[in-house]
Amino acid sequence: MLSILDIVEDTTVDGPGFRTAIYAAGCPNACPGCHNPESWDIQRGTWMHTEEILSRVLADEFANVTFSGGDPMFQAEGFAELAAAIKAQSRKTIWCYTGFLFENLRKQPAQAALLRQVDVLVDGPFVQALRDEDLLFRGSSNQRLIDVPRSLECGETVLFVPWT
């Protein structure tokens, strides 16, 4: 089960194209200036079964998927299970937002299992002093768009470059 704040269908702000965004409850990072501080408390979410979330994701055959929050890596085992089910039953891409760094997540078994299901990771904490409204799909300039499959394959961080 996952603690979910919201599921927003057909959003265009959390990755390219139309997406189904799944907002996780729970985040230990508490970044100053966070645009979603109500997401920090895992108890503010609604507990949902993977199958219930999956049915909503698969109902829109044209939308890809974004995990956001809160921080999905705070519930990595449940999101890994959901991501694996999405990949097994569709051709959808999965983007994941996290306040943690990719290099550290790779070393944690539960988080690494989720990473293996993710196409693009937006990593790093939001830093108010580095806020930049002109950036694509992220809030501060320290955050990176990471091509996860390529990074895992070559053993070093490979940035994702949209529309190349």
Buried (B, 14 or more C-beta within 10 A) or exposed (E): EBBBBBBBEEBEEBBBEEBBBBBBBBBEBEBEEBEBEEBBBBEEBEEBEBEBBBEEBBEBEEBBBBBBBBBBBBBBEBBBBBBBBBBEEBEBBBBBBBBBBBEEBBEBEBBBBBBBBBBBBBBBBBBEEBEEEEEEBBBBBBBBBBBBBBBBEEEEBBEBEEEE
